[in-house]
């Protein structure tokens, strides 16, 4: 093997090793993934002739494609608010998955507060699910998500690193 090939192989190995980790100021290695997590409301529209819409609070970027934790620390708690225009939507019910998580949902005019915690970590990107009755055809466009906290099992707070995306709809 020529010297140039050996140097290229060594540089490639160093690049791959350093690209998979993020170093902190004191030289410690961060266990967090290099991609930023995202939070988003995802709307499942009502069936034809029905006015009930389902809204998922999803947090992506923390679980792999097979819903296994992509990092050693798992997401264990989240607090968020779903804001909406009460002239166009009426809160109906909590419809969160039966995944062993503890959830508290409090609806007030124009806002649904959601707290969710899972002792061993969430296994799905859907942290909560709520239902609304739509009073107008474009009522879902009034929904927005505000994320207050997002913690991992190692007590890392991810809210500041999480991007809240615009509301999306499933077609």
GROMACS elastic network, one bead per residue, 0.5 to 0.9 nm:
[ bonds ]
;  ai    aj funct       b0    kb
    1     4     6  0.83198   500
    1     5     6  0.64357   500
    1     6     6  0.67725   500
    2     5     6  0.53516   500
    2     6     6  0.64245   500
    2     7     6  0.87984   500
    3     6     6  0.51057   500
    3     7     6  0.61842   500
    3     8     6  0.85674   500
    4     7     6  0.51548   500
    4     8     6  0.60959   500
    4     9     6  0.85800   500
    5     8     6  0.50333   500
    5     9     6  0.60785   500
    5    10     6  0.85858   500
    6     9     6  0.51050   500
    6    10     6  0.61645   500
    6    11     6  0.86040   500
    7    10     6  0.51085   500
    7    11     6  0.61118   500
    7    12     6  0.85315   500
    8    11     6  0.51374   500
    8    12     6  0.60752   500
    8    13     6  0.86019   500
    9    12     6  0.51025   500
    9    13     6  0.61925   500
    9    14     6  0.86568   500
   10    13     6  0.51642   500
   10    14     6  0.62210   500
   10    15     6  0.86015   500
   11    14     6  0.50907   500
   11    15     6  0.60666   500
   11    16     6  0.86326   500
   12    15     6  0.50718   500
   12    16     6  0.62017   500
   12    17     6  0.85997   500
   13    16     6  0.52242   500
   13    17     6  0.61649   500
   13    18     6  0.86282   500
   14    17     6  0.51139   500
   14    18     6  0.60842   500
   14    19     6  0.84254   500
   15    18     6  0.52602   500
   15    19     6  0.59165   500
   15    20     6  0.87142   500
   16    19     6  0.51794   500
   16    20     6  0.65138   500
   17    20     6  0.56618   500
   17    21     6  0.71498   500
   18    21     6  0.55041   500
   18    22     6  0.74457   500
   18    23     6  0.87457   500
   19    22     6  0.74672   500
   19    34     6  0.83198   500
   20    33     6  0.80694   500
   20    34     6  0.71880   500
   21    29     6  0.64481   500
   21    30     6  0.65906   500
   21    31     6  0.73661   500
   21    32     6  0.81360   500
   21    33     6  0.77538   500
   21    34     6  0.71451   500
   22    28     6  0.86417   500
   22    29     6  0.58973   500
   22    30     6  0.53878   500
   22    31     6  0.77690   500
   22    32     6  0.77585   500
   22    33     6  0.81734   500
   22    34     6  0.69089   500
   23    26     6  0.79987   500
   23    27     6  0.57620   500
   23    28     6  0.57147   500
   23    30     6  0.57977   500
   24    27     6  0.53860   500
   24    28     6  0.52816   500
   24    29     6  0.59892   500
   24    30     6  0.63312   500
   25    28     6  0.72367   500
   26    29     6  0.89034   500
   29    32     6  0.89365   500
   30    33     6  0.81568   500
   31    71     6  0.67895   500
   31    72     6  0.71359   500
   31    73     6  0.78023   500
   32    35     6  0.84713   500
   32    62     6  0.89587   500
   32    71     6  0.66143   500
   32    72     6  0.84475   500
   32    73     6  0.81545   500
   32   156     6  0.89676   500
   33    36     6  0.73173   500
   33    37     6  0.85361   500
   33    61     6  0.81370   500
   33    62     6  0.77829   500
   33    70     6  0.77044   500
   33    71     6  0.66855   500
   35    61     6  0.69254   500
   36    60     6  0.88866   500
   36    61     6  0.66551   500
   36    62     6  0.87705   500
   36   161     6  0.63146   500
   36   162     6  0.60550   500
   36   163     6  0.71055   500
   37    59     6  0.68947   500
   37    60     6  0.56163   500
   37    62     6  0.63106   500
   37   158     6  0.80638   500
   37   161     6  0.69928   500
   37   163     6  0.64753   500
   37   164     6  0.88194   500
   38    58     6  0.81009   500
   38    59     6  0.55881   500
   38    60     6  0.52077   500
   38    61     6  0.63845   500
   38    62     6  0.87845   500
   38   161     6  0.86190   500
   38   162     6  0.52066   500
   38   164     6  0.56936   500
   38   165     6  0.66696   500
   39    57     6  0.72083   500
   39    58     6  0.55846   500
   39    60     6  0.63375   500
   39    61     6  0.89600   500
   39   145     6  0.81343   500
   39   147     6  0.77398   500
   39   162     6  0.67442   500
   39   163     6  0.62054   500
   39   165     6  0.61195   500
   39   166     6  0.89660   500
   40    56     6  0.80181   500
   40    57     6  0.59944   500
   40    58     6  0.53483   500
   40    59     6  0.65414   500
   40    60     6  0.82782   500
   40   144     6  0.85967   500
   40   145     6  0.68510   500
   40   163     6  0.85837   500
   40   164     6  0.58082   500
   40   165     6  0.51554   500
   40   166     6  0.64871   500
   40   167     6  0.59910   500
   40   168     6  0.74101   500
   41    55     6  0.62744   500
   41    56     6  0.55318   500
   41    58     6  0.62324   500
   41    59     6  0.89746   500
   41    82     6  0.83258   500
   41   143     6  0.79626   500
   41   144     6  0.71862   500
   41   145     6  0.64556   500
   41   164     6  0.88821   500
   41   165     6  0.79191   500
   41   166     6  0.74043   500
   41   168     6  0.63273   500
   41   169     6  0.83442   500
   42    54     6  0.82851   500
   42    55     6  0.56233   500
   42    56     6  0.50868   500
   42    57     6  0.66450   500
   42    58     6  0.70538   500
   42   167     6  0.59845   500
   42   169     6  0.54574   500
   42   170     6  0.69357   500
   43    53     6  0.68891   500
   43    54     6  0.57388   500
   43    56     6  0.63859   500
   43   140     6  0.76433   500
   43   167     6  0.74948   500
   43   168     6  0.61777   500
   43   170     6  0.60141   500
   43   171     6  0.89856   500
   44    53     6  0.60063   500
   44    54     6  0.51447   500
   44    55     6  0.63556   500
   44    56     6  0.80733   500
   44   169     6  0.61307   500
   44   170     6  0.53110   500
   44   171     6  0.74192   500
   45    48     6  0.89182   500
   45    51     6  0.85673   500
   45    52     6  0.76618   500
   45    53     6  0.51337   500
   45    54     6  0.67489   500
   45    55     6  0.86907   500
   45   140     6  0.86142   500
   45   169     6  0.72074   500
   45   170     6  0.70007   500
   45   171     6  0.73912   500
   46    49     6  0.77604   500
   46    50     6  0.55017   500
   46    51     6  0.56488   500
   46    52     6  0.52356   500
   46    54     6  0.75294   500
   46   134     6  0.86780   500
   47    50     6  0.52781   500
   47    51     6  0.75875   500
   47    52     6  0.79138   500
   47    53     6  0.84120   500
   48    51     6  0.82350   500
   50    53     6  0.84308   500
   50   133     6  0.88168   500
   50   134     6  0.89199   500
   51   132     6  0.81764   500
   51   133     6  0.54170   500
   51   134     6  0.51633   500
   51   135     6  0.72089   500
   51   136     6  0.85816   500
   51   137     6  0.87430   500
   52    92     6  0.82668   500
   52   131     6  0.66453   500
   52   132     6  0.55855   500
   52   134     6  0.61155   500
   53   130     6  0.85669   500
   53   131     6  0.56878   500
   53   132     6  0.54125   500
   53   133     6  0.63243   500
   53   134     6  0.68636   500
   53   140     6  0.80257   500
   54    95     6  0.81651   500
   54   129     6  0.69629   500
   54   130     6  0.59486   500
   54   132     6  0.65854   500
   55   128     6  0.84623   500
   55   129     6  0.55993   500
   55   130     6  0.53407   500
   55   131     6  0.60476   500
   55   132     6  0.78272   500
   55   169     6  0.89997   500
   56    96     6  0.82499   500
   56   126     6  0.61728   500
   56   127     6  0.75905   500
   56   128     6  0.59450   500
   56   130     6  0.66413   500
   56   131     6  0.88265   500
   57    80     6  0.86331   500
   57    82     6  0.85948   500
   57   125     6  0.82678   500
   57   126     6  0.57874   500
   57   127     6  0.57596   500
   57   128     6  0.51839   500
   57   129     6  0.60679   500
   57   130     6  0.83178   500
   57   145     6  0.80964   500
   58   124     6  0.86353   500
   58   125     6  0.52260   500
   58   127     6  0.58615   500
   58   128     6  0.73781   500
   58   129     6  0.87868   500
   59    62     6  0.73935   500
   59    63     6  0.89886   500
   59   124     6  0.87509   500
   59   125     6  0.51816   500
   59   126     6  0.66364   500
   59   127     6  0.69975   500
   59   162     6  0.87565   500
   60    63     6  0.69091   500
   60   125     6  0.57401   500
   60   126     6  0.86292   500
   61    64     6  0.74852   500
   61    70     6  0.82320   500
   61   125     6  0.84812   500
   62    67     6  0.89485   500
   62    68     6  0.89210   500
   62    69     6  0.65058   500
   62    70     6  0.60522   500
   62    71     6  0.72100   500
   62    74     6  0.74748   500
   62    75     6  0.70666   500
   62   125     6  0.79267   500
   63    66     6  0.77001   500
   63    67     6  0.52426   500
   63    68     6  0.55682   500
   63    71     6  0.77204   500
   63    74     6  0.81772   500
   63    75     6  0.86161   500
   63   122     6  0.88345   500
   63   123     6  0.75482   500
   63   124     6  0.74686   500
   63   125     6  0.71218   500
   64    67     6  0.51345   500
   64    68     6  0.54031   500
   64    69     6  0.59976   500
   64    70     6  0.50031   500
   64    71     6  0.87388   500
   65    68     6  0.73796   500
   65    70     6  0.87522   500
   66    69     6  0.86798   500
   67    70     6  0.82727   500
   67   123     6  0.57765   500
   67   124     6  0.59602   500
   67   125     6  0.78526   500
   68    71     6  0.87457   500
   68   123     6  0.67120   500
   68   124     6  0.85670   500
   69    72     6  0.67618   500
   69    73     6  0.74860   500
   69    74     6  0.59174   500
   69    75     6  0.83091   500
   69   121     6  0.86054   500
   69   122     6  0.87441   500
   69   123     6  0.75808   500
   70    73     6  0.84994   500
   70    74     6  0.81937   500
   71    74     6  0.68231   500
   72   153     6  0.87886   500
   72   154     6  0.87953   500
   73    76     6  0.88504   500
   73   121     6  0.85194   500
   73   152     6  0.57079   500
   73   153     6  0.52178   500
   73   154     6  0.57306   500
   73   155     6  0.86788   500
   73   156     6  0.84809   500
   74   120     6  0.77167   500
   74   121     6  0.51896   500
   74   122     6  0.71163   500
   74   123     6  0.86937   500
   74   151     6  0.84917   500
   74   152     6  0.52063   500
   74   153     6  0.53114   500
   74   154     6  0.78513   500
   75    78     6  0.82065   500
   75   117     6  0.87443   500
   75   118     6  0.81105   500
   75   120     6  0.86375   500
   75   121     6  0.52546   500
   75   122     6  0.58627   500
   75   123     6  0.85889   500
   75   150     6  0.74084   500
   75   151     6  0.59335   500
   75   153     6  0.61306   500
   76   101     6  0.88960   500
   76   116     6  0.80941   500
   76   117     6  0.54350   500
   76   118     6  0.50180   500
   76   119     6  0.64365   500
   76   120     6  0.68583   500
   76   122     6  0.60180   500
   76   150     6  0.78564   500
   76   151     6  0.59592   500
   76   152     6  0.53388   500
   76   153     6  0.56548   500
   76   155     6  0.89834   500
   77   115     6  0.75562   500
   77   116     6  0.55376   500
   77   118     6  0.63997   500
   77   119     6  0.86306   500
   77   121     6  0.79759   500
   77   122     6  0.83064   500
   77   127     6  0.87552   500
   77   149     6  0.76071   500
   77   150     6  0.57115   500
   77   151     6  0.52247   500
   77   152     6  0.70026   500
   77   153     6  0.83599   500
   78   114     6  0.79920   500
   78   115     6  0.58455   500
   78   116     6  0.52982   500
   78   117     6  0.65018   500
   78   127     6  0.76659   500
   78   147     6  0.77927   500
   78   148     6  0.75097   500
   78   149     6  0.53152   500
   78   151     6  0.65067   500
   78   159     6  0.89781   500
   79   113     6  0.76134   500
   79   114     6  0.56721   500
   79   116     6  0.63809   500
   79   117     6  0.87316   500
   79   146     6  0.88561   500
   79   147     6  0.63126   500
   79   148     6  0.52933   500
   79   149     6  0.50604   500
   79   150     6  0.66957   500
   80   112     6  0.83913   500
   80   113     6  0.60285   500
   80   114     6  0.52928   500
   80   115     6  0.65408   500
   80   116     6  0.87872   500
   80   145     6  0.70396   500
   80   146     6  0.55763   500
   80   148     6  0.52304   500
   80   149     6  0.69875   500
   80   150     6  0.87713   500
   81   111     6  0.64535   500
   81   112     6  0.54922   500
   81   114     6  0.59633   500
   81   115     6  0.87385   500
   81   144     6  0.82429   500
   81   145     6  0.58866   500
   81   146     6  0.51571   500
   81   147     6  0.65196   500
   81   148     6  0.76513   500
   82   110     6  0.83008   500
   82   111     6  0.56169   500
   82   112     6  0.50843   500
   82   113     6  0.65401   500
   82   114     6  0.78955   500
   82   143     6  0.67002   500
   82   144     6  0.57077   500
   82   146     6  0.64853   500
   82   147     6  0.88009   500
   83   110     6  0.56568   500
   83   112     6  0.64849   500
   83   113     6  0.86569   500
   83   142     6  0.77906   500
   83   143     6  0.56407   500
   83   144     6  0.52026   500
   83   145     6  0.63475   500
   83   146     6  0.76704   500
   84    87     6  0.87821   500
   84    88     6  0.80796   500
   84    89     6  0.69061   500
   84    90     6  0.87523   500
   84   109     6  0.85356   500
   84   111     6  0.61086   500
   84   112     6  0.83457   500
   84   139     6  0.85915   500
   84   140     6  0.82202   500
   84   141     6  0.86638   500
   84   142     6  0.52712   500
   84   144     6  0.65804   500
   85    88     6  0.55657   500
   85    89     6  0.60959   500
   85    90     6  0.85089   500
   85   109     6  0.85270   500
   85   110     6  0.55617   500
   85   111     6  0.85127   500
   85   139     6  0.77303   500
   85   142     6  0.56741   500
   85   143     6  0.72817   500
   86    89     6  0.50091   500
   86    90     6  0.59425   500
   86    91     6  0.82908   500
   86   109     6  0.63000   500
   86   110     6  0.50433   500
   86   111     6  0.84985   500
   87    90     6  0.77368   500
   87   110     6  0.86616   500
   87   135     6  0.75927   500
   87   136     6  0.89460   500
   87   139     6  0.87461   500
   88   133     6  0.85335   500
   88   134     6  0.61537   500
   88   136     6  0.57592   500
   88   137     6  0.87580   500
   88   138     6  0.81787   500
   88   139     6  0.51077   500
   88   140     6  0.82236   500
   88   142     6  0.79002   500
   89   110     6  0.84462   500
   89   132     6  0.62180   500
   89   133     6  0.56631   500
   89   135     6  0.56638   500
   89   136     6  0.77505   500
   89   139     6  0.60515   500
   89   140     6  0.76532   500
   89   142     6  0.83676   500
   89   143     6  0.89683   500
   90   109     6  0.86107   500
   90   110     6  0.84728   500
   90   131     6  0.87830   500
   90   132     6  0.54324   500
   90   133     6  0.51083   500
   90   134     6  0.66545   500
   90   135     6  0.75787   500
   91    94     6  0.88609   500
   91   107     6  0.70624   500
   91   108     6  0.86335   500
   91   109     6  0.85970   500
   91   110     6  0.85996   500
   91   111     6  0.87992   500
   91   112     6  0.78987   500
   91   130     6  0.79352   500
   91   131     6  0.64155   500
   91   133     6  0.64579   500
   91   134     6  0.89905   500
   92   130     6  0.75935   500
   92   131     6  0.53426   500
   92   133     6  0.63171   500
   93   105     6  0.89461   500
   93   107     6  0.89547   500
   93   129     6  0.88914   500
   93   130     6  0.58401   500
   93   131     6  0.53173   500
   93   132     6  0.71476   500
   94   105     6  0.69294   500
   94   128     6  0.80731   500
   94   129     6  0.62094   500
   94   131     6  0.63532   500
   95    98     6  0.89416   500
   95   128     6  0.76537   500
   95   129     6  0.51179   500
   95   130     6  0.51354   500
   95   131     6  0.65779   500
   96    99     6  0.84862   500
   96   103     6  0.82687   500
   96   126     6  0.82694   500
   96   127     6  0.76390   500
   96   130     6  0.66133   500
   97   100     6  0.84745   500
   97   101     6  0.85417   500
   97   126     6  0.79354   500
   97   127     6  0.81908   500
   97   128     6  0.71208   500
   97   129     6  0.71597   500
   98   101     6  0.73984   500
   99   102     6  0.88888   500
   99   118     6  0.85301   500
   99   122     6  0.79653   500
   99   123     6  0.80154   500
   99   124     6  0.86515   500
  100   118     6  0.67879   500
  100   119     6  0.83819   500
  100   122     6  0.88178   500
  101   116     6  0.66440   500
  101   117     6  0.55537   500
  101   119     6  0.72430   500
  101   120     6  0.88965   500
  101   121     6  0.84524   500
  101   122     6  0.75201   500
  101   127     6  0.86376   500
  102   115     6  0.81742   500
  102   116     6  0.56866   500
  102   117     6  0.52667   500
  102   118     6  0.61890   500
  102   119     6  0.84994   500
  103   114     6  0.70987   500
  103   115     6  0.55671   500
  103   117     6  0.64851   500
  103   118     6  0.87078   500
  103   128     6  0.79039   500
  104   113     6  0.80115   500
  104   114     6  0.58077   500
  104   115     6  0.52006   500
  104   116     6  0.65411   500
  105   112     6  0.68122   500
  105   113     6  0.56675   500
  105   115     6  0.65794   500
  105   116     6  0.86338   500
  105   130     6  0.89157   500
  106   111     6  0.83992   500
  106   112     6  0.56647   500
  106   113     6  0.51211   500
  106   114     6  0.66199   500
  106   115     6  0.89379   500
  107   110     6  0.79878   500
  107   111     6  0.60100   500
  107   113     6  0.62495   500
  107   114     6  0.86785   500
  108   111     6  0.53278   500
  108   112     6  0.61154   500
  108   113     6  0.80886   500
  109   112     6  0.80605   500
  112   130     6  0.87820   500
  114   128     6  0.76199   500
  115   128     6  0.86284   500
  116   127     6  0.68934   500
  116   128     6  0.72685   500
  117   121     6  0.78955   500
  117   122     6  0.80713   500
  117   127     6  0.86909   500
  118   121     6  0.50731   500
  118   122     6  0.59012   500
  119   122     6  0.83530   500
  119   153     6  0.85207   500
  120   123     6  0.88403   500
  120   153     6  0.79384   500
  121   152     6  0.79945   500
  121   153     6  0.71058   500
  122   125     6  0.74028   500
  122   126     6  0.84101   500
  122   127     6  0.72479   500
  123   126     6  0.86247   500
  124   127     6  0.71369   500
  126   129     6  0.72614   500
  134   137     6  0.71171   500
  134   138     6  0.82141   500
  134   139     6  0.57440   500
  134   140     6  0.73061   500
  135   138     6  0.86853   500
  135   139     6  0.66830   500
  136   139     6  0.52290   500
  136   140     6  0.86270   500
  137   140     6  0.79192   500
  138   141     6  0.57640   500
  138   142     6  0.79252   500
  139   142     6  0.58196   500
  139   143     6  0.78887   500
  140   143     6  0.56824   500
  140   167     6  0.86676   500
  140   169     6  0.88321   500
  141   144     6  0.82645   500
  141   167     6  0.76931   500
  143   167     6  0.70113   500
  144   166     6  0.73802   500
  144   167     6  0.65051   500
  145   164     6  0.72760   500
  145   165     6  0.84716   500
  145   166     6  0.81837   500
  145   167     6  0.77966   500
  146   164     6  0.76008   500
  147   150     6  0.76072   500
  147   159     6  0.68797   500
  147   162     6  0.86639   500
  147   164     6  0.75048   500
  148   159     6  0.68031   500
  149   157     6  0.70216   500
  149   158     6  0.72689   500
  149   159     6  0.52651   500
  149   160     6  0.85821   500
  150   156     6  0.83594   500
  150   157     6  0.57586   500
  150   158     6  0.52871   500
  150   159     6  0.51964   500
  150   160     6  0.88502   500
  150   162     6  0.84249   500
  151   154     6  0.80211   500
  151   155     6  0.58997   500
  151   156     6  0.55611   500
  151   158     6  0.59383   500
  151   159     6  0.77167   500
  152   155     6  0.53490   500
  152   156     6  0.52315   500
  152   157     6  0.66450   500
  152   158     6  0.75400   500
  153   156     6  0.72590   500
  157   160     6  0.74999   500
  157   161     6  0.84361   500
  158   161     6  0.52009   500
  158   162     6  0.60421   500
  159   162     6  0.51307   500
  159   163     6  0.81650   500
  160   163     6  0.80609   500
  164   167     6  0.89988   500
  165   168     6  0.83473   500
